[in-house]
Amino acid sequence: MPADLRPLAVDALDHVVSERSELAQLWAEATNGPTWRKGIKRLRDVLAPPIPPQEEALFDI
């Protein structure tokens, strides 16, 4: 996927799983809703990988 489209895709995924999303509400009622959320999270992590924790600085700035 082109890099310039990734932020748009991440925003769309965030909207789909937001509390105000009707789609998220419907999946919350489904038996496989948690699986759906995990799939959305995996896809989001591919598009915008989480930032790893920072190691301690080698020196003070």
C-alpha positions in Angstrom: 0.0 0.0 0.0 1.4 3.4 -0.8 2.7 5.2 2.2 0.5 8.2 1.7 -2.6 6.1 2.0 -1.6 4.3 5.2 -2.7 7.1 7.6 -6.1 7.2 5.9 -6.5 3.5 6.3 -5.5 3.7 10.0 -8.1 6.5 10.5 -10.8 4.4 8.8 -9.9 1.4 11.1 -10.0 3.6 14.2 -13.4 4.9 13.1 -14.8 1.4 12.6 -13.8 0.3 16.1 -14.7 3.5 17.9 -17.4 3.5 20.6 -19.7 5.5 18.3 -19.4 3.0 15.4 -22.6 1.1 14.7 -20.4 -1.7 13.1 -18.4 -2.0 16.3 -21.7 -2.2 18.3 -23.0 -5.0 16.0 -19.7 -7.0 16.3 -19.8 -6.5 20.1 -23.1 -8.5 20.1 -21.7 -11.2 17.9 -20.1 -14.3 19.3 -16.9 -13.8 17.3 -16.7 -10.1 18.0 -13.3 -10.4 19.9 -11.8 -12.2 16.9 -13.0 -9.4 14.6 -11.4 -6.8 16.9 -8.1 -8.8 17.0 -8.1 -8.9 13.2 -8.6 -5.1 13.0 -5.8 -4.6 15.5 -3.4 -6.8 13.5 -4.3 -4.9 10.3 -3.8 -1.6 12.1 -0.4 -2.7 13.5 0.7 -3.6 9.9 -0.3 -0.2 8.6 1.1 1.8 11.6 3.4 -0.4 13.7 3.5 0.4 17.4 6.5 2.4 18.5 8.8 0.2 20.6 9.7 1.4 24.1 12.7 3.7 24.2 15.8 2.4 25.7 17.7 4.5 28.2 19.7 7.3 26.7 23.4 6.8 26.5 24.0 10.4 27.6 22.2 13.4 28.9 21.3 16.2 26.4 
